[in-house]
Amino acid sequence: MTKLINKLRNSINSFVSNQKKYPVVTAFGAGLYPLLHYFDSNLVMVNSYYHLLFSSLFFIIIPIISFYLADRFFSTNRFLGKYNRYIFSILNLCFFTFFIVFSNYGMQKKLLAVALLVAFVLAIVIYKHLKKIVVLQFLLALMVVIMFIPKFYSYTQQTDDWIKQPDDIENVEFKNLPNIYLIQPDGYANFSELKNEVYRFDNSQFESFLNDKGFEFYEGFRSNYSSTIYTNSAIFGMKHHFYSFQENKNNHDFRKFIVSENPVLSIFKANSYKTHLLVEEPYFLLNRPKIGYDYTNIALGDIPYFTNGFDMNMPIELELESLIKQNKNSKNFYFLEKILPAHIVVPETSSRGVEGEREFYLEKLVKANQWLTQVVNTITSNDPNGLIVICADHGGFVGFKSTSNSNGKTEDRDLLHSVFSSVLAVKWPDNQAPNYDEDLKTSVNLFRVLFSYLSEDEKYLEYLQSNKSYLRITKDAPGGIYEVVDNNGNVVFNKVSN
């Protein structure tokens, strides 16, 4: 080990002290740490070969080509030759700075302009120390590699065991065959919670509209998990996952259980249903997963490589009407996901305060009602006997300053239910709800109840999952996964795992 360290030290000293330019090494140093940091911070969103190839081109190949061309140009131009000693320093620090800011904050032009100006000036001032900076960049990259290895190992060890069903529900045969519409308004709290002191919202007009359309309301319905990806994995898996493999932050690929392969899609296909995914934003598709639906409204090739998943704003309500008309002769399952009303802001630094966030949420709730009204009218006018399910992924987090404040221990019933409370309203065919629909209490059991209804077989209700809600706690208590709402909706605080 000592010999290796000495050899490495000698190599670094030789690199720093000689007069060679090393354009490839200097360019590589500018992009390597940002590339590794980008993958380390976004593993489950950029875990495809397409992302690896594109990111390598963006972070590594483009700087190398730029360094080579700049060196050739400045070396052969008499007028610009006197500035040649600065060019590698400028390119290195400007590329490095651009990559760091862009990968963390996106294309924020003002921020990038200020950062690049500072990098440009600094590069001129310290150009004589460029090789030391390059060494530092490689050391930063090495630190990321050391942190990334256990995360990546954990990622490769993930299994799908949690999604295995305890019975033969995947062989279920439907006797009722309506078209099925699962509409998910993001962050829409249950009607019963909208009336409490946290939300203080009169939603009677929209409730009257749905009531007139024949919808059943399920008061007190809630999600089992606190975010869209986790909730939908449980919905389509019909099982609890307890935030599986989250000991190392965000390294479990839950998206595949939503859009690639899951028991719900398999069951629909086995019963000759065509499946349609209509999403306003490509959040479920960021890592370019294999698509298990027969149709999606967003092609993977249309998704930018650098995106947070909320920048496309697709008009799914228009496409839905077209698809309903095109698929009159088939049995269809439609999953629609709309980012309305969504939840309050994530970072506390962006918060408008508790009351300000409540008011902003309610403004979006009004827009969500307008959108839902349009979609329900579209479905009922074109498919009057369809089975329509309006089921949110979680609550609006109203009552907190930001969603990031929800990860601490609290015994406040209204605050906890603000996280998990989610609307459930169902329009059953012929307005005849099954006599066991009281089992619709949390989202993990949604499809078990629906499949029992469609098959007219109540044996699938024997394996309903618990109606507990779980939260990852990161402050005010030892970190880990906790049961925070029990089967009966009571506030508890029972640790499940680290």
N, C-alpha and C positions, 0 to 999 in steps of 0.2 A: 504493500500500500504506500509506504514511504517513497519507494522508487517511482511509483506511478505519479504521486503528487509532485515530486521533483521534476519529472519529465514534463508534466503539464505546466509547471511554473516556468521551466526553461522555454517551452514552446510559446507561452504568452509573452515572456520577455523578448524573445526573438521577434515575434510579431509586432510588438509595440516599438521596438528600437530601430528596426531597419527602415529603409526609405521606400520600399515597394508600396504600391497603391492598394492592391488586393480589392478590386472593384466587386468581384463576386462575393467575397466574404463580407465586405462592408454592406452590400445590398442585402445579403442573407440575414445579417445581424439586425437590420432595420425591420424585417418582417417576421422573423422567427418567433420572438416573444409575443407579438400581437396575435399571430396565428394560433399559437398554443394556448394563450389566454382566452381567445375567442372560443376554442373547442372546450376548454376546461369549464368555462362559464355557461356554455349553452349545449352541453353534450347531447341531451335528448332531442334538441331541436335541429341539430346539424349532424346527425349520425348516419348520413347516407354517403355513398361513394360520390354522388354528384356534388355534395357540399365539400368533400375533401378535395376533389379535383378543382372545383371552382375557387375554393379558398386558397389552395396552393398557387394557382395562377394569380390571384389577386394580391396575396401577401408576399409571395416569393418571386415568381417569374417576372411580373411587371417591374418591380424594383431592379432586378438584375438587368433586364433589357434597358431600362432607363439609365442606369449607371453606365452601362457599356456605351450607349449612344451619346450620353453627355460627355464622357471621357474622350471619345473620338472627336466630337464637335469642338470642344474647348481646346483640345490639343492641336488641332489643325487650323484654328482660326487665330490669326495674328492679333486682332484687336481684343478678343476675349481670352486669349491665352494667359494674360496676366491675372485673370480671376480663377484660373484653373485650380489653384491651391485650396480654394473655398468650396468647390462644387461638390465633392464627395461629402463633406461635412454638412452642407446645406441639404443635399438629397437625403442623407441618412437621417438627420433629425426631423426633417419635414415629413418623410414617409413614416417614420416611427410615430411621430406625433399624430399625424392624420389617422393612421391605423388604430391607435389607442382611442382617440376621441370618437372616431366613426363607429368602431365596434361596440363601444359602451353607450353612446348617446345618439347614434344615427346621424343623418345628414342635417345637423343643426348648423346652418351656414354662419351665423354670427360667432358661435362658439368655435367652429373650425377656423374661421378667419383670424380670430384673436390668437388661438393656439398656434397656428402656422406662422403668424407674424413673430410671435415670441421665439418659436423654434428657429426661424430664419435669422433673427438677430443673434441669438445664442450661438448658432452654428458658425457665424463669422467670428465671434469673440473667442470661441474655444476650438477653432479648427485644428490647432496644433495638437490637441488632445483627442482627436477623433478615434484613434485606435484604442485608447483607454475606454472610450464610450462604447465602442463595439464590443470590447471584452465584457463590460458591464451588461450589455444587452444579452450576450450569450449566457452570462451568469443568471440573469433574470429568467431566461428561457429554461435553464437547468432547474431552477427552483420550481417552475410550473410543472415540468416533467415529473419531479419528485412528488408533488402534490397530486398530479393527475393519475399516476400509475395505480394507486389503490382505488380511486374512483372508477377508473376504466375497468379494473379487474372486477369490482363489484358489479358493474354494468354487464360484463360478459357472463357473470354467474347467475344473473336473474333467471327465474323459471316462470312458467305459466301455471304452476300447480294450483295456485289460489283460485283459478277460474274453472277448475274441474267441478262438474255438477254432481250433487250427491244422489241423484236419481236419473231416470231415463227421459228427462224433459226434452232433451235434444231430439228424441224420436216422436215428439208429440204430433198428433194429426189433427188439423183444424176441421171443425164441422161448420162453424160460422166463418164466412170468407169476405168480410167487408174490406174496403180499402182502409188503411190505417194511417193516420197522420199524427206524428209526434212533433209538437211545436214547442220549442224551448226558448222562451224569452229570458235572456241571461239576467240573473239577479232579481227576479220578480218575487217579492215576498208574498206569503200566503195572505189571502183576503182577511183572515182572522187577525193576523199580526198588523195589518195596515190600520186597524182600528185602535191599536194600543197607544200608549203615551209616547213611545219612541217615534213612530211614524206619523200618527195623527193625520190620517188622510181619509177623505170621504170618497170611496171608490164605488158608491152605490150605482152610479149611472152605467158604468161598464159591467158591473155585476148583473144589473137588470137586463142588459143586452144579452149576456150569455145565458141568463135564466130563460129569456124568451126563446133562445135558440135550442133549449133543451139540455143544457149542461148541468151536471151534478158537481157541487163544490165539496171539497174535502178539507174541512177546517183542521188546522193543526198539522197538516202535512209538512214534512221537512226533508231535507237532504241528510245523508249520513256523513258527508264530507264537505269541506269548506271551499272547494274550488271546482271549476268546470271540468278539468281533466279527470280529477279524482272521482267526482260524482258520476260522470258519464261512463267511466270505466266500470264502476259498480253497477250502474243501470244496465249496461249491455253485457256485463259479465254475470249479472244476477247473483253476485256474491260479494262479500266483504273482502277488501284487500288490505285494510289497515295501513294505507300509505306504504305499501310494500317497498322494501329496499331503499327507504329514504334516510337511512343512517348517514349515507353520503349524499349530500344535497342534490336533488333533481337528477338522479341517474337511473331511473327506471322508465322504460319506454311505454308509458301508459297509452299513448296515442294509438298504438296498433290495436288495442282492445276496443277502440271506438270506431275506427274506420277501416281496419284490415280484416281481422278475424275475431269473431266473438259468437257465443251461443245464440244470441238473438238473430243475427244475420243468417246463421246456419239454419235455424228453425224456419225463418221466413222462406229461404230458398228451397228448403226441403218440402215446403207446402206450396211451391210454384208461385211465390210472390216475386215481383220485380222490386228491387230496392233502390231508393233514390236519396241522395244526400244533397241538401241545399243549405249552404252556409253563406252568411253575409261576409264573413272574413275567413281567411285560410288558416286560422289558428290551429285547427286539428291536423292540418296538412303540412306544417312547417318543415318536418324532417323528411318530406316526400315518401311517405310510407306506401306500401302496397295497398291498393284500394280494393276493398271487399264489396263495395256497393256496385250495382249494375250501372248506375249513373251518378255523376257528380257535376255540379254546376261550375266548379273551378278546376281547370286542368292543372296538373302539377307543373307543367312547363310554363304556365303563366304566373307562377308565384316567384317573386323576387328572391334572390339568394340571401339578401340582407334585409330582413323585415321582422317586425315584432308580431306579425300576424294580424294586425288591425289596421290595414291601410288600403283595402280594396273596395269595401262598401257595395257589394253586389246586390242588385234588386231582386231578391229571391221570390218576392210575392208575385212578380210578373211571370217569372219562369214557372212557378208552381201552376198557375192557371193553364199555361201552355202544355205542361206535362200531363195534367189531369185530362185535358181534351185529347192528347195524343195516345193516352193509355186507357181508353174506355174499355178495351177488350181484354184487359189483363187485371190480375189482382196485384195491388201495389202497397208498398210501405214507403212512406215519406218521412224523413227526419229533417226538420227545419230548425236552424239555430240562428237567432237574431241577438245582436249585442245591444239589447235594450230591455229594461232600463239600466242594466249592468249594476255594478256596485259603486260605493264611494271610492275616492282615490286610494292608491296603494301607499305611496310614501307620505309620511306625516308632514314633510317639508312642503308638499303641494296642497295641503289641506286648507279648506275654507273655514275650518272650525266645525264643531259638531252640528250646529244649527245651519251653517252654510252648506255643509254636505247634505244634510237632510233636504233642504230646499232644492238643491241641484238634482238630487236623486228623484224627487217628486216631479220635477219638470220633465225628466226623462221617462218617468212612469206614465205621464199623460201621453207622451209620444208612443210609448209601447202599447197603450190601450188603443190608440188610433191604428197602429199597424196590425195588432191582433184583430181588431174589428174588420179591417180590410181582408185579412187572410181568412177569417172564419166565414165571412160573406162569400168569398171566392169559392171555398170548399163546399159550403152548404148549397150554393146555387148550382154547382156543377156535379155534386155528389151528395145528395141529401141524406143518404143512409150510411155515410162513412163514419168510422169510429175516430173521433177527434180527441186527442189528449194534449192539453196545455199543461206542461210540467217544467218548472224552472229548475235550474241546476243548484241554486243556493239562494240565500237572502241578499239583501242590499247592504248589510253591515251598518245601517243607519243607527246612530247612537254612539259610534266610535268617531274619532277624528279622522282615522284612516284605517284601511284593512290591516295594515301592519300592526296596529294596536290590538288586534283581536287574538294574537298568539300568546297572551298572558293569561294567568289564572284569574277567573272571575266567577263570582257566585250570583251575578245579576242575571236573573232569568230572562228578562227582555233583551238584554244585550246578546246573550248566547243564542236565543231564538232568532234574533235579527241576522245572525250569521247563517243559520241553517234553515230557517223558515222559507218555504218555497211554494209557490202557487201550484195547485193541482185542480184542474177542472176537466171533466170528461163528458163528451157527448156520446152516449151509448146508442147503438142502432136501435131504432124504434123506441128510443127513450126508456129502454128497459135495462136498468143496472142489475148486475147479478146480486144475489142476496149475501154474498161474501165480500162485497166491495169495501166493507169496514176494515178489511186487511190492508187497504191502501193507506198506510201511515207514513212510510218513508220510501225514498226513491229506489232503493236497492231491490224492493219487492214488486216494482211496477210491472215488469213483464211477466213475472210468475202469475200474478193475478190476471193480466190480460190473456196469457196463454191458457189459463184455466177456463176463462170465459170462451175463448175461441174454440177450444177443444171440447167444451162441455164436460170437463173432467176435473173434479176437485182434488184428486189425489196429489196434484202438483203443489197444492197449498200446504202439504205436510212438511215441506222443506223450506218454508219461508225463513229468510234471514232475520236476525234480531233487528229491532228498530232503534238501535243506539246510534248516536252521532259522535264522531271522533274528531279531535283537533290536535294538530302538532303544536305543542307548547315549547316556546323558546325563551320565556322569561317569567319571573315571579314564582318559578318552581323548577325542580330538576327537569331538564329538557327531555322530551320524548312524546310518544303518542298517548293521548288520554281519552277515555270515554268521558264526555262532558254533559251528555244528555242521555238519560236511560230510556228503556223501552216505553215508559209511560210519559215521557216528556219532562221528567224532573231533572233539575240540575244536580250533577254529581261530579266527581273528580277522581277517576280511577285510572291509574297508569296501566297501559297495555304493553308497551315496549319502549326501549330506548330510541 
